[in-house]
Amino acid sequence: MTDGAVRAVAVVGAGAWGTALADLLARNGHPVTMWAHEADVAESITRRHVNDRFLAGVNLSPMVRATTDLDETLDGASLVCFVTPSHVLRSIVRAGASHLARGATICVASKGIEEGSLELMSDVVVDEAPGHSVVALSGPSFAAEVVAKQPTAIVAASDDDAASTMVQEALSNSHFRVYTHDDVIGVELGGSLKNVMAVAAGIVEGVGLGFNSRAALITRGLAEMTRLGIALGAKAATFAGLAGMGDLVLTCTGSLSRNRALGVAVGQGATLAEALAGKETIAEGVMTTRSAHALAAREGIEMPIVATVHRILFDGHPARLAVQELMTRELRAEQDA
């Protein structure tokens, strides 16, 4: 449980989203220490108050400092936000667990489904740092627009009401609104699976299809997300909210979406390796496609869009042929499909 008081804040992960959250928290009056994997990123944030590598063109609050020392970052923090790529979250939480302050609340802003274990990010944190309240943070939020103070609304989900309220109050201000939620599974799945659907939406665009096709893809993608969510214990209504439909629409249509951009490249004929070449930032949808495909198989849930993206990315199936195959599946009622 948390006592509700936010003192020092640690943000673990200095990519675009981690940097945006750190700046937001600092401008809300909380001293923030960031952990960065890259020494040059830590130096630029602390000395020049910029992160040119991952969030260029933004002047950060001087109340944000950064270090490559994880123990130093976590020292004394009452709120710890993990914003690392999903595939390294477990190792980083494990490395820092013994340095978490007693009673610290953990906010997980990483999005994904861990390969192998098929666990959600909050489950990974609970595994490696037991005894702490955990809050999942998700929703439609491009980092560049958050630091530009454009109105944004997201969700903080936890089975500990005090913890989700603590995160809500720490992050919320006149341009950033946080709603609390108790459906952790639904909120996390929405934030994870929408990245797969964004890759699919990019593929649809890349092969030259239009708005009708994209609308159909988004809507049927939401049906797949909801179907898997219900099987895992989530609430169907969650997928109609910010962490479901909201994030799905943003990531499938927004020009700032890395996952959509990767899909466009693949749809235009690039292999996965070619689409990833030279990219420093992570397109989480690639790894999540593997995990979602395995999770659907484990649960016996039909997810044709996920299966199609998996075939295109990992089996070399031609994108245009795959889209045609989706359209010629067996006809059925919408609510049963």
NUBANU-705031 format. One record per residue (C-alpha): residue number from 1; residue in one letter; x, y, z. Coordinates in pm, whole numbers. Each point is the difference from the previous one (the first is absolute). Layout:
// NUBANU-705031
{NUM, 'A', {X, Y, Z}} ...
//
This chain:
// NUBANU-705031
{1, 'M', {0, 0, 0}} {2, 'T', {104, 362, -48}} {3, 'D', {-34, 290, 242}} {4, 'G', {-104, 222, -291}} {5, 'A', {286, 250, 37}} {6, 'V', {226, 51, -301}} {7, 'R', {346, 119, 92}} {8, 'A', {288, -71, -235}} {9, 'V', {-85, -171, -330}} {10, 'A', {215, -242, -197}} {11, 'V', {-55, -53, -372}} {12, 'V', {180, -308, -130}} {13, 'G', {43, 29, -375}} {14, 'A', {98, 310, -198}} {15, 'G', {-167, -61, -333}} {16, 'A', {-255, 245, -136}} {17, 'W', {-286, -111, 225}} {18, 'G', {213, -24, 314}} {19, 'T', {140, 346, -68}} {20, 'A', {-347, 144, -54}} {21, 'L', {-127, -149, 326}} {22, 'A', {305, 125, 191}} {23, 'D', {-49, 352, -134}} {24, 'L', {-371, -12, 83}} {25, 'L', {64, -116, 357}} {26, 'A', {269, 262, 53}} {27, 'R', {-219, 283, -130}} {28, 'N', {-266, -124, 244}} {29, 'G', {246, 70, 281}} {30, 'H', {163, -338, 61}} {31, 'P', {380, -34, 1}} {32, 'V', {81, -267, -259}} {33, 'T', {305, -220, -47}} {34, 'M', {15, -195, -325}} {35, 'W', {195, -313, -83}} {36, 'A', {142, -8, -352}} {37, 'H', {174, -293, -162}} {38, 'E', {208, 234, -215}} {39, 'A', {259, 223, 169}} {40, 'D', {-39, 275, -260}} {41, 'V', {-375, 15, 65}} {42, 'A', {51, 30, 376}} {43, 'E', {258, 274, -52}} {44, 'S', {-215, 203, -239}} {45, 'I', {-306, -17, 226}} {46, 'T', {188, 104, 314}} {47, 'R', {233, 263, -147}} {48, 'R', {-197, 145, -290}} {49, 'H', {-359, -103, 89}} {50, 'V', {-57, -162, -340}} {51, 'N', {-25, -354, -136}} {52, 'D', {108, 52, -358}} {53, 'R', {35, -373, -59}} {54, 'F', {-358, -104, 76}} {55, 'L', {-209, 319, 32}} {56, 'A', {172, 268, -200}} {57, 'G', {-102, 364, 3}} {58, 'V', {-141, 2, 354}} {59, 'N', {128, 201, 296}} {60, 'L', {-48, -211, 313}} {61, 'S', {-72, 121, 350}} {62, 'P', {319, 73, 197}} {63, 'M', {-153, -209, 281}} {64, 'V', {80, -311, -207}} {65, 'R', {345, -150, 36}} {66, 'A', {127, -326, -143}} {67, 'T', {260, -263, 78}} {68, 'T', {112, -340, -124}} {69, 'D', {7, -126, 361}} {70, 'L', {-323, -193, 65}} {71, 'D', {52, -17, 377}} {72, 'E', {45, 378, 18}} {73, 'T', {-314, 51, -206}} {74, 'L', {-215, -210, 232}} {75, 'D', {144, 130, 326}} {76, 'G', {-278, 149, 213}} {77, 'A', {-261, 16, -276}} {78, 'S', {-358, -42, 120}} {79, 'L', {-125, -37, -359}} {80, 'V', {196, -202, -254}} {81, 'C', {-104, 2, -368}} {82, 'F', {140, -274, -221}} {83, 'V', {-2, 108, -365}} {84, 'T', {242, -247, -157}} {85, 'P', {-49, -213, -311}} {86, 'S', {-207, -304, 96}} {87, 'H', {270, -256, -76}} {88, 'V', {244, 146, 256}} {89, 'L', {-250, 91, 273}} {90, 'R', {48, -317, 203}} {91, 'S', {379, 25, 15}} {92, 'I', {-8, 367, 96}} {93, 'V', {-263, -44, 274}} {94, 'R', {196, -296, 134}} {95, 'A', {319, 206, 7}} {96, 'G', {-165, 281, 192}} {97, 'A', {-245, -184, 224}} {98, 'S', {217, 0, 311}} {99, 'H', {43, 378, -24}} {100, 'L', {-371, 86, -17}} {101, 'A', {-112, 200, 302}} {102, 'R', {-231, -181, 237}} {103, 'G', {-359, 92, -91}} {104, 'A', {96, 144, -340}} {105, 'T', {-274, -15, -261}} {106, 'I', {102, -135, -340}} {107, 'C', {-153, 142, -316}} {108, 'V', {51, -211, -313}} {109, 'A', {-16, 200, -322}} {110, 'S', {167, -266, -215}} {111, 'K', {-238, -165, -247}} {112, 'G', {28, -359, -110}} {113, 'I', {-42, -370, 71}} {114, 'E', {318, -174, 108}} {115, 'E', {122, -268, -238}} {116, 'G', {19, -345, 152}} {117, 'S', {-193, 65, 321}} {118, 'L', {-277, 188, -189}} {119, 'E', {-39, 220, 308}} {120, 'L', {-122, 358, -4}} {121, 'M', {244, 266, 116}} {122, 'S', {-162, 45, 341}} {123, 'D', {31, -375, 60}} {124, 'V', {370, 18, -85}} {125, 'V', {45, 275, 259}} {126, 'V', {-193, -193, 265}} {127, 'D', {222, -302, -68}} {128, 'E', {322, 195, 45}} {129, 'A', {-102, 259, 262}} {130, 'P', {-265, -160, 223}} {131, 'G', {-158, 198, 279}} {132, 'H', {-48, 323, -194}} {133, 'S', {-323, 147, -134}} {134, 'V', {10, -3, -381}} {135, 'V', {-184, 233, -236}} {136, 'A', {-25, -52, -377}} {137, 'L', {5, 321, -203}} {138, 'S', {-138, -3, -353}} {139, 'G', {-203, 198, -247}} {140, 'P', {28, 213, -317}} {141, 'S', {310, 211, 57}} {142, 'F', {273, 90, -246}} {143, 'A', {295, 132, 201}} {144, 'A', {63, 298, -229}} {145, 'E', {-355, 125, 51}} {146, 'V', {14, -48, 378}} {147, 'V', {313, 217, 35}} {148, 'A', {-165, 253, -233}} {149, 'K', {-280, 22, 259}} {150, 'Q', {-269, -117, -240}} {151, 'P', {-308, -131, 186}} {152, 'T', {46, -371, 73}} {153, 'A', {-199, -255, 203}} {154, 'I', {125, -340, 115}} {155, 'V', {-79, -268, 260}} {156, 'A', {171, -115, 321}} {157, 'A', {-119, -352, 92}} {158, 'S', {62, -191, 321}} {159, 'D', {-170, -232, 245}} {160, 'D', {119, 245, 268}} {161, 'D', {-223, 308, -19}} {162, 'A', {239, 212, 207}} {163, 'A', {288, -78, -235}} {164, 'S', {-192, 87, -317}} {165, 'T', {-121, 322, 164}} {166, 'M', {357, 87, 97}} {167, 'V', {115, -37, -362}} {168, 'Q', {-305, 190, -123}} {169, 'E', {74, 295, 227}} {170, 'A', {373, 2, -72}} {171, 'L', {-46, 15, -378}} {172, 'S', {-318, 201, -50}} {173, 'N', {-3, 370, -87}} {174, 'S', {-184, 240, -229}} {175, 'H', {109, -176, -319}} {176, 'F', {57, -358, 118}} {177, 'R', {-298, -184, 148}} {178, 'V', {27, -342, 166}} {179, 'Y', {-299, -223, 69}} {180, 'T', {22, -287, 249}} {181, 'H', {-110, -354, -82}} {182, 'D', {-10, -339, 170}} {183, 'D', {27, -219, -312}} {184, 'V', {376, -45, -17}} {185, 'I', {-18, -286, -252}} {186, 'G', {-223, 192, -239}} {187, 'V', {201, 321, 21}} {188, 'E', {331, -180, -57}} {189, 'L', {-128, -220, -280}} {190, 'G', {-146, 302, -176}} {191, 'G', {333, 180, 17}} {192, 'S', {188, -306, -124}} {193, 'L', {-222, -139, -273}} {194, 'K', {-67, 336, -163}} {195, 'N', {363, -2, -114}} {196, 'V', {-61, -318, -200}} {197, 'M', {-309, 157, -155}} {198, 'A', {203, 311, -84}} {199, 'V', {249, -214, -191}} {200, 'A', {-298, -153, -183}} {201, 'A', {-145, 344, -75}} {202, 'G', {334, 108, -141}} {203, 'I', {15, -310, -220}} {204, 'V', {-349, 80, -133}} {205, 'E', {118, 351, -84}} {206, 'G', {327, -126, -144}} {207, 'V', {-168, -230, -251}} {208, 'G', {-201, 299, -122}} {209, 'L', {-338, -53, 162}} {210, 'G', {-212, 289, 126}} {211, 'F', {-214, 126, 283}} {212, 'N', {-271, -265, -33}} {213, 'S', {258, -272, 48}} {214, 'R', {164, 174, 294}} {215, 'A', {-336, 52, 174}} {216, 'A', {-84, -368, -43}} {217, 'L', {342, -101, 132}} {218, 'I', {-27, 219, 310}} {219, 'T', {-350, -120, 82}} {220, 'R', {73, -368, -50}} {221, 'G', {327, 45, 187}} {222, 'L', {-192, 133, 297}} {223, 'A', {-224, -309, -15}} {224, 'E', {307, -225, 19}} {225, 'M', {150, 196, 288}} {226, 'T', {-326, -18, 193}} {227, 'R', {-42, -370, -66}} {228, 'L', {342, -84, 141}} {229, 'G', {-49, 239, 289}} {230, 'I', {-324, -163, 111}} {231, 'A', {166, -341, -14}} {232, 'L', {271, 127, 235}} {233, 'G', {-245, 160, 245}} {234, 'A', {-18, 358, -127}} {235, 'K', {-320, 202, -32}} {236, 'A', {-136, 51, -350}} {237, 'A', {-83, 365, 79}} {238, 'T', {367, 78, 62}} {239, 'F', {74, -48, -369}} {240, 'A', {-253, 269, -90}} {241, 'G', {194, 249, 212}} {242, 'L', {324, 196, -16}} {243, 'A', {234, -298, 42}} {244, 'G', {-190, -196, -266}} {245, 'M', {-170, 188, -281}} {246, 'G', {172, 329, 86}} {247, 'D', {353, -133, -25}} {248, 'L', {-90, -223, -293}} {249, 'V', {-130, 287, -213}} {250, 'L', {298, 221, 84}} {251, 'T', {263, -262, -76}} {252, 'C', {-167, -127, -317}} {253, 'T', {-49, 346, -152}} {254, 'G', {258, 235, 152}} {255, 'S', {302, 103, -205}} {256, 'L', {220, -24, 313}} {257, 'S', {-69, -373, 47}} {258, 'R', {317, -208, -38}} {259, 'N', {-203, -320, -33}} {260, 'R', {-217, 139, -278}} {261, 'A', {310, 128, -183}} {262, 'L', {161, -343, 20}} {263, 'G', {-316, -156, -143}} {264, 'V', {-3, 248, -287}} {265, 'A', {357, -98, -91}} {266, 'V', {-87, -371, 10}} {267, 'G', {-315, 60, -204}} {268, 'Q', {211, 175, -261}} {269, 'G', {220, -307, -34}} {270, 'A', {272, 30, 264}} {271, 'T', {95, -305, 205}} {272, 'L', {-22, 30, 378}} {273, 'A', {378, 27, 21}} {274, 'E', {1, 278, -259}} {275, 'A', {-282, 186, 177}} {276, 'L', {188, -17, 331}} {277, 'A', {343, 89, -140}} {278, 'G', {148, 317, 141}} {279, 'K', {-281, 58, 248}} {280, 'E', {115, 88, 350}} {281, 'T', {-349, 9, 149}} {282, 'I', {-206, -310, 70}} {283, 'A', {-313, -99, -194}} {284, 'E', {-161, -207, 275}} {285, 'G', {-256, -144, -241}} {286, 'V', {260, -236, -148}} {287, 'M', {72, -183, 325}} {288, 'T', {-360, 25, 114}} {289, 'T', {-112, -173, -321}} {290, 'R', {196, -310, 103}} {291, 'S', {-134, 7, 354}} {292, 'A', {-360, 75, -98}} {293, 'H', {3, -280, -256}} {294, 'A', {126, -244, 264}} {295, 'L', {-247, 128, 260}} {296, 'A', {-293, -38, -240}} {297, 'A', {109, -358, -76}} {298, 'R', {34, -79, 369}} {299, 'E', {-350, 132, 73}} {300, 'G', {-159, -145, -314}} {301, 'I', {-110, 346, -117}} {302, 'E', {-36, 81, -370}} {303, 'M', {197, 313, -91}} {304, 'P', {26, 6, -380}} {305, 'I', {160, 344, -24}} {306, 'V', {270, -90, 252}} {307, 'A', {58, -329, -183}} {308, 'T', {27, 182, -333}} {309, 'V', {250, 256, 131}} {310, 'H', {201, -288, 148}} {311, 'R', {13, -175, -338}} {312, 'I', {105, 318, -180}} {313, 'L', {271, 100, 249}} {314, 'F', {148, -338, 82}} {315, 'D', {-92, -239, -281}} {316, 'G', {56, 231, -295}} {317, 'H', {-363, -24, -115}} {318, 'P', {-77, 266, -265}} {319, 'A', {-187, 288, 157}} {320, 'R', {-243, 59, -288}} {321, 'L', {-94, -369, -15}} {322, 'A', {-48, -12, 377}} {323, 'V', {-242, 295, -5}} {324, 'Q', {-199, -170, -275}} {325, 'E', {-16, -318, 205}} {326, 'L', {-143, 190, 296}} {327, 'M', {-280, 132, -222}} {328, 'T', {-91, -345, -130}} {329, 'R', {-28, -179, 335}} {330, 'E', {-319, -190, 70}} {331, 'L', {-299, 233, 24}} {332, 'R', {-160, 33, 343}} {333, 'A', {-198, 229, 229}} {334, 'E', {191, 303, 128}} {335, 'Q', {-61, -67, 368}} {336, 'D', {119, -360, -30}} {337, 'A', {313, 76, -204}} 
//
